[in-house]
């Protein structure tokens, strides 16, 4: 199946709604090991994206994603704004002027975004960050595509891997960001960035699933 420009727009709209619904949950997770503002910041950022989206919804996918990234960078506080902003900026650059995406395009979109997160934040696996959700998701997606899976079942594998990676942050001691200041007290808490990353990928799958 191909992913259309309209589906990318729908994904962003759905993601804004999902983040708003989970604002208190994400903030509660962040209150244990961060600044208690992750849900608030992500909701604010995607509310701004929703304001900008109608002006670019008829443009190519690259333009839509780059606009999303620039909006997040300018409106989201803390580390989340630059990291997620870079994700969308890089993903937009990867797909350029395309108006439909095949399986490989979708992989390259996500890979470029995650590469941007890595370049910006320098995380490695088990740092207890959003990368702990993204790295296994990308690996699962690549493996599924290489095995010949179509877009939706391959993306389902990626979402399952992201969920496992998110849950696997609970026993980890944070080695990045504000949570790292807590040392061993960061153990036992699910990382809010890994959680919002899982929600982002799950929202993409849900958008592409036939009704």
Phi, psi and omega in degrees: 000151175261148175260124184268165175302317181297326177290325175296317177299316180297321177303311181297321178294317178295321180296320177301319180292318180297317180294322177295317179296328184258015184302311182293321180297312180295322179291324177296316176300318183287335181292335181283326187225008183218218184264006180060037181222008185297313179297319179296314182294316181294320178295317178300314182298315182283338169296321177293321177300319179296330176290324183276333191301318181302332181284343181236003186297339179261007178272181177287166185297320178302316180297317180298314182290321179293322176297319176301314180298314181296323179293318179294318179300323184274348188234350182252130181276176178068202181282336187297320182301303178299322183288308179290326176299316177296321177306308184287326176298311182293321179295322177295320178295326183292324183263345173057229188272014182291148176245353169221153182234133172270186183302315182291324177300317181295320177298314181296324176302308183291319181297316180297321178296315180292322175302323177295319177299317181295316181295324183281316187256347181055041177280157167233165179303142178076014171283351184068059179224181177301335180297334179292341172269319186288320185298309178293329178297314179297317180298318180294320179296316179298315180297319180294317179294319179295333178277001176092009180293148174283174190304308187293311177296326178294317179293327176299320177298319180295318180296318178298320178293322178296321179296317177297316179299320177300311181293330180289349176285342186302310183279359184279152169266129184294137179238005180224152171068194184299324182300332182294336179294338183280346181060230184293341178291346177281347179290139177097004181237137178284136183290128181293325179293319175297326180291314179292330176294317175301315180299324179296313182289320178298322178296323177297313179300313181299325179293322184277342179294135176295144183295000000 
